[in-house]
Amino acid sequence: MKPNASVQASDLNRRQFLAATSTAAMAFSVVPSHVMAGSKSIPPSEKVNVAYIGAGTQGIRQLIEALPKQDLKIVSVCDPNADSADYVEWGRNEIRDKVRAFLKRPTWGQGVPGCRCGREMGREIIESYYGMSTPAGQYKGCSAYTDFRELLDKEKDVDALYVMTPEHLHGTIAVAAMNKGKHVIQHKTLANVLYEVRLSRDTARKTGLATHMFCSANNRSTATIAEWIQAGAIGDVREVHNWSTRPFWPQGMTELPKDRPPVPTGLDWDLWLGPVPQRPYHPAYTHAVFRGWCDFGSGALGDMGNYSFFQIWKILKLGTPTTVEAMASQYWAIIDNLWKKQVNTVSFPQASTVHFEFPAREGMPPVSLHWYDGGMRPPKPAELQEDGLDMPEEGLLFVGDKGKLLCDFSVGEPRLIPQKKMQAFVKPPETLPRPIGELDQWIRACRGEQPSDAGFENVYPFAETIALGTIALRVDKKLHWDTANMQFTNSPEANKLLRREYRKGWEL
């Protein structure tokens, strides 16, 4: 699919309009959020000018999905890494082959060893794609930045930020963008510390801007399961079990790397660290391996839980839990011919289970949610044993008073078990709305229409829950949570983990 011929730099009238509205806004100290939202809405006659922040592997994958959207125009790209071929991908030449197919250039990237990503590659893809629709086959309208703060200061025509950075930068960038009047769409999770999760929600609420967090909010099976449960297919749901094969990346490290390799050419290490306290560069932190470190990621729960938790919250109308308790794998080492338990304060475990308890709500009884990762999963239900079926590697199981509903990890292929119960089940009519695509939801919100199903305010309850789970993984205690006062009532140790220690100049 090619963009239309209107892919050009913003015209003078648009610049004058934005300058005028910015000047007028300075005259007011308090602006109601609905008025601000209206003033920032982008009419259908205008494209949404987007700055793309983060050009790693997942960033490139989603860039390829975003560029064909006729409502968007990506005008700038930002990444602290200029260009390198040391990224981690799912398969050999996965990223290169996707770019080749997208740009219809079978020799693109020929001779480049490894997996190439970075801001210059991002700009190359953007300009190559937009150039496909010009008579000369060329386009040079995309700027590139190392520092997102410089981009926000200089790119006055940018309407929105598309954030695809490591998790420790999500809150920092999203809040800065919204405070500059920019709409935001970003990858999960909302932030990797709870304070920033809440600040992102509050800033979205205050500004009234369009926000979205990618979390499989376009899954149509979610409404199907909700209809089945509302029809009494399994009775009142008392338990939910959700298990993932992640982590695929290193976790369980008990200390920070001690060797000191040089910072690669083209990488601004200081900007990659962002708000995290200074430490020497090491490749064990960057690219896809950041997720396992407490400072930079949120482990398997933060990586995958957002995809399934969005569905669970929609189906069961959950809020935030009252308690959270985690069990994590341990590591022992032989030191001086003695077994010594290694205390881990820097990374998430190789395997874990996390249990959350939720109160009754909207006519539904209390429910327990059980998360498993690293190969952990619940016992095989008798219903699967009856059918002679194996327990799936990943999955989601709803346990009700009158039966069980099993589906894929993020609610695909829902079925009652055992099979005879599914065969006898009369499916209720479809009464709940089915969602449009996630990017389309956000574009619609940028137009001032219906808010995204995964806007920051909407995803906050499960984003908070995930952040609580990552804290519980670091504190060996059943924690009692007071969401109104944002504190654990029984653990000063856990309360210290609600926010990070900020590097000077990066405070939020």
N, C-alpha and C positions, 0 to 999 in steps of 0.2 A: 504494500500500500504506500502511495506517495503523498506527501503534503501538497496542499494546493499552492497556487502561485502567489498567495498573500504572505508567504514567509519572507518578510522584509523587516528592516529595523523599524522600531516604533516611530510614527510620524510626529511632526512638530506639534500638532494639535494635542496629541496625547501627552507630550512632555509639558506643554503649557498648562493643560488641565491638572496634571499631577502636581506641578509646582504651585498652582493656585490653591488647590485643596490642602496641600501641606502648609502653606502660609496661613490659610484660614484656620486650620486646626490648632496652630500655635496660640491663637487668641483665646482659647478655651482651656481651662484646667480640668474640667470634669465633663465628660461626654457619655451619655447613656449608651450602654453596650449595643442596644438595638439600632440606635442612630449611627454608631460607629460601624456596625456590621453593614448597614445599608450604604454608607458612604464608601465602603471598601468593596462592595459587590461589583463584579465585572460584567458588563452587559454582554449579551450574546454576539453583538457586533464586534467585540474585541476578543482577541486571544488572551489567555492567561499567560503572562510572561513569567517564566520559571527559571530560577537559579538552582542548579543541580549540585548538591553537596555530598561528595563521597563517590569515588569512581573505582571502588574495589570490585571484586567478582559479583557480589549481589547487586552492587550499584550498576554495573554494566548490564547485567541480566534485565533489571527493571528499566534501565534507560532505553533498551531496545523495545520494551513494551510501551513506554511513554511517548517516544518520538512520533509514532504514527497518529497520535490523538490530534484531531483537527482543532480542538479547542485550546491546545497548549502550544506554546512556543518556548523552547529551551534556549535562553539567551546567554547563559553563563554557566561555567562549571568550576567547582572548587574542590581541591584535595591537597593535603599537605605533602603528598607524594607526587612528584612530577610524572614519572614514567618508569616502570620497572617490570621485569618478567619473573618475579619470585612469588607470585600469589598461588593459593591453593584452590584447586577446582575439583569438580566431581568426577571428571574423566579426562583422559589425555586429550588436549586440544579442544576441550568443551567450549570455552569462551571464544577462542579463535574461530571455531567452526560456526558458532552462532552468529558472530559478527559477519563472517563471510556470506552466510545465507541471507542475513538481514540487508546487507549493502549490495548483494548480488555481485560480489567481487570474489571469485573463487581463489585468487592468489593473495588475498589480503593477509598480511602478517607472515608471509612466506619467509622462512629463514630465521624467524625469531624463536629462540629456545625458551621453554617454560611458558608460564601463563602471564601474559602482559596485561597490566591495568595501570591506572593513574590518570591524573587530570588531563594530560596531553592526549592520551588515548581517548578519553571521554570527549574532548573537543574535536578530535579527528572524526569520531563516529558521528557526532552531531552535525558537523559541517559537511561531511560526506553525504549524510542522508538528506539534509536539506538541499544540498547541491544537486541531487538527483532530479529535482523538479525545476531547476533553472535552465534557461536556454544554453548557457555556457557550461553547465554541469559543475559549477563551482559556487561555493557560498563561504563567506568569511565573517559571519556576524556573531560568533560566539566568543566571549571573553573568558579568560581563565585566571583563577586566583589560588594562592596558597592559603590565605587566611579568610575565613568566612566573614570576619568582622570588617575587613577592608571591602569586601564585596558589598556588604550591607550599606556601607557608607557611600560607595561610589556608584552603584548600579541603581539609580533612582527610579528607573522604569520597571524594576522587578516587582511583580505582584505577589510572588509566592516562592517558598523554598521547598525543595524536594530533598529530604534528608536521608542519606543512606550510609552514614558513618558508623563506626563502632559504638556500642551502647553508652559508653561513658560520656559521649558528646551529645547525645540526643537531647537531654534537658537543656543543656547550655545553649545549643544552637536554636532549638525551638523557641525558648523563652526570649532570646535576643531578637529573633525574627518577628515574633508577635509584638514585642515592644516597639518594633520599627513599623508596625502596621502591615506585616506580611502574613498571608495565609500559609499554612504549613501542612505538608503531608510527609510522613516519615515511616521508616521501618520499625518493627517492634524491637525491643519493648519500649514503653513510654520513656523510661529512664531506669538506670540501674541502682539508684538509691531512692528511697521513699520520699524524702523531702522534695526531690526534683520531679517525681511523679505528681505530687500534689501541686507543686508550683506550676507545672505545665498545665494541669487542669484549671487552676485558678486564673492563670494568665489568659487561657482561651476563653474562659467565662467572662473575664473583665473586658477583653477587647472585642468579643463577639466575632472573631475571625473564623474562617473555615479551616477546620483541622481534620486530620484522618491519620490513624495508625493502621498499617497493614497487619491484618490478623485473620485472614480468611472470612472477612465480613460479607463476602459474596456467595457464601455457601447456601444453596437452596434446600439442602436436606435438613437444615436447622429448623425451618418452619414445619417440615414434614414430621419430625420427631416431636415437636411441641404439640402438633395436632393429635398425634397418636396418644401422647401422655394425657393431654386434656380430655381425650375420649375414654380414658380409663384403661388403656391397653395393658398397663402393668401396675395399676393402682397408684397410691401415693409413693413418690420416690423418696427413699430413706438414705441411699448410698449412691455415690458415683465413684467409679474407678477409672483412672486415666493413665496409660503407660506409654512410654516412649523408648526407642532404642538409643537415643542420644545419651551421653555425649559421644561424638565421633572425634572430637579434638582432645588434646591433652587436658586432663584434670587430675586433681589429687596431689598436685605439687605441694611440698611442705616448706619450701623456701624459694626466695627469688633467685634468678640466675646470678652466678658470681663472675662469669667471664665477661669481658668488655670488648665485644666486637665493634668496629668503627661504624658510625652512622652511614648508611648507604648514600651515595651521591643522589641528590634530588629529593631527599626526604627531610622535611622540617620536623625534627623530633619534638621540639618544644611545642609546636602547634598540634602535633598528634597527641601529646599528653593532655593538652587542654587544662582542665581543672585539677587533674590528678597531681599530687606532689611529685616534685622532680625525682627522677631516677635515671640511671644510665640506659641508653638504648640497648635493646636486645630483640632479635627476631622472634623470640618466644612470646612476645606481647602482641605483635602486629598481625595485620591481615586476618585470616579466619581463626587464628588461635587465641585471640583476645578473650573469647567467651569464658574460658575456664578460670580467669583471674578475677578475684573479687573486686578489684579496683576498676576493671575495664568491662566486665561482662556481668551476666547473671546466671551462668551455668545452663544446664539442660532445661531447667524449669523456665527460665526467662527466654530461652531460645524457642522452645516448642510450645510451652504452656499457653502463650497468647492465642495460638491458632485453635486450640481446643477449648480454652476457657471462654472465649467469646461465645462459642456455641452453647456451652453449659449455662452461662449466665442468661443468655436469651431464652433458653428453654425453661429454666427453673426460677428465673427472676431473682437471682441472688444479689445480695449486697456485699458487705465485707464480713469476714469471719470474726467470731468472738475468741477463738483459740486457734493456735497453730503449733504443731509439734513435728519435728523432723528426726529421722534416723539416717546416718550417713556411714559409708564405708570408712574403714580405718586403715592406717598404714603403720607397719612396724619395721624397724631396721635393726640389723646386727651391728652393734657398736662395742668394740673391745670385748668381743665374744659374749655379749649380753643382748638379749632382746629388749629394745627400747621403743615404746610407743611414740610416734612422731605427731606432735601437735601441729595441726594445720590452721593457720590464720590468714593465709594468702590466696587460697584457691578453693573452688567448689569440689566436692568429692567425686570420685569415679562413679559411684552409684548411690542412690538415696531413695527414701520414701518421705513424703510430706503429707500430713493429715490436717485438714481444716474442718472446723465445726461452724455451721451456720444456724441461726435461729429460725423459728417459724416466720413465714411472711406470706401475705396475700392468700390466705386460705391453704397454704402448703405447710407441711410439718417440718421440723428441723431436719437437716440433712448433713451428712458427713461426706467430704470430698477427699479422695485418696489419690495422690500422685506418686508415680514410680518412674525411675529412669535407670540408665546404666545396666540394663538387663533384668532389673527387678520388675515383677508384675504380680497381679493378684492370683490366688489359687484358681485353678481351672474350674469353672462352674459345672455342677452336675448336669446341667442342660446340654453343654457341649460334649460331655462324656457320653450322654445318652445318644447323641447324634454321631458319635465316633469321630469328632472333629478336634483338631489341635487348637490350642490357644494362639491367637494371632500375635505376631511379634510386637505390634503396636495396636492400641485399641482404646475404646471408650465403652464402658458398661454402666448402664443405669439399672439400679436394683430397686424394685418397688414391692409393695405389699403383696401384689398378685402376679409377679413375674419379673423377667429381665429383658432388657433391650440392649443388643450389642451392635456396635457400628465400628467403622474405621476410626483412626485416631481423631480426625476432625469431622466426624459424623457422616462420612460417606457410607453408602450401602447399609442403611439401618435395617435391622431384622430382629424380630422376637425370637427367643430361643426357649425350648427346642424347636426344631423345624415344624413339627406338627402344630405348634401354637401359631406360627406365622401363616401356615396354610389355612388355618381356620379363621384368621383375623380378617374382619371386614374393615377395610380402610375408610376412615372418615373423609368427608369432602374437604377440599382445600379451601380454607377460610382465611388464612394468614397471608400477608403480602410476601412475595419473593423478591430478594434484593437484586439490584443491578450490580455491575462490576465495581470493584473498590475504587479504582481511579475515577470512574464515572460518578460515583457517589460524591467524591471530593470536588470534582469539577462543578457538579450541580450546586454544591454548597458555596463554592466560590462565586457562582452567579447570583447568590442571595436567595436560592430556593431552599429545598428541604435539606436540613443538616445531614451530614454523613452518619450512617449507623455506627461507625467507628470513630466519630469525633472524640476528642480528648475527654470531654465530660462523660460521654457514653461509655467509654472503655475504662474509665477510672476505677470502678469497683473491683474489676478483676486485675487491673494493673497494680492496684494497691495490694491485693491478695498475693500476687506473684512476688512483689517486693517483700512482703512479710515472710513468705516462704524462704526467700534467699537469706533473710536474717536468721530464721529458725535453723537453717543449715549450719550456721556459725555459732549457735548458742545451744548447748545440750540441755534443753529444758522445755517443758510445755509452757508456751507463752500465752498470756491473756491480753487481748488487744482492746484498747479503748479508742475507737476511731474518732470520736468527737473531739478528744483532747490530744490525739496523735501521740499516744504513748502506750507502752506495755506497762501494765499495772504491777507486774511481779518480777521485772528484770531490768535493773539499771544498765547491765551489760548490753542487753539488746537495744535499749534506748540510745546508746552511743552509736549504734550502727544505722540510725534513721537518716543520717546525713553524712556527707563526706568531709574530710579535712581539705579545704580549698587552698590551692596555690595562690599566692598573692597576685592580684589582678584578675582573677577568675571567679571571685566570690559571687554567689547568687543569694 
